[in-house]
């Protein structure tokens, strides 16, 4: 059984027989949907690269995937997002109260899973501290994201800091966790963590572009959701920076009003993005983070073949279509 198959098997049977059903059925629902499973794969990959067994790494790998899905359940409520992975979101299928509780129990189950890892007490403490710190920082990032919706001015660097917290630290935490479990050196752990940060920043900027330019069926959720929710994404902030007075007024008006047809609003904003070449400029920034990630790989003690594995991973995630 491959690690991917093991993960799917575990998540497909996670909460099928647990009562009360209205608490655990949503947990089973979201965890059995599959998704990209990027985070557990990062834990398993890092552990394997530095010599740990994937059997031991399975526990923290599943913990991070559960933590990630906890954040998705709550994020979808806050964003009023109806679709996730091509299916109704948890709050939409049940209701917000059930979704909040199911998310809460999933976060607790994630920590419970991490604590099952067969390792020394010192290793378990290190992994647990990182897991908790990652959880805290993800919440900080989500709060910044919410604040930005009503904050009149947001700088690009403030936005980058927000996505570092909301998205990148979890990818970095997954990679460092695998390295901790494998007893990698502190230098390797830190290099892998920074690799994860740059990978995560690129990953989120790709997401920002996909929300505007993706194929809906491939993407698995509605495009234009960030525009409808008035999210100040990287392309939007870039557009504000580059816009003339007329374009800036139009953008600010569309992002402060609900009185427009969704399709009209999306098309108008996209037209401004296209005119200002925001897609191309965002792609340049993605490539910069990719180069930084490559440099982080070179700082590790891994052999050339192992380094190439990480480089190919970074390339794949920064050039994805969903």
Buried (B, 14 or more C-beta within 10 A) or exposed (E): EEBEEBBBEBBEEBBEEBEEEEBBBBBBBBBBBEBEBBBBBBBBBBBBBBEBEBEBBBBBBBBBBBBBBBBBBBBBBBBEBBBBBEBBBBBBBBEBEBBBBBBBBBBEBBBEBBBEBEBEEEBBEBBBEBBEEBBEBBBBBBEBBBEBBEEEEBEBEBBBBBBBBBBBBBBBBBBBBBBBBBBBEEEBBBBBBBBBBBBBBBBBBBBBBBBBBBEEEEBBBBBBBBBBBBBBBBBBBBBBEBBEEEBBEBBEEBBEEEEBEEEEBBEBBBEBBBEBBBBEBBBEBBBBBBEBBBEBBEBBEBEEEBBEBBBEBBBEBBEBEB
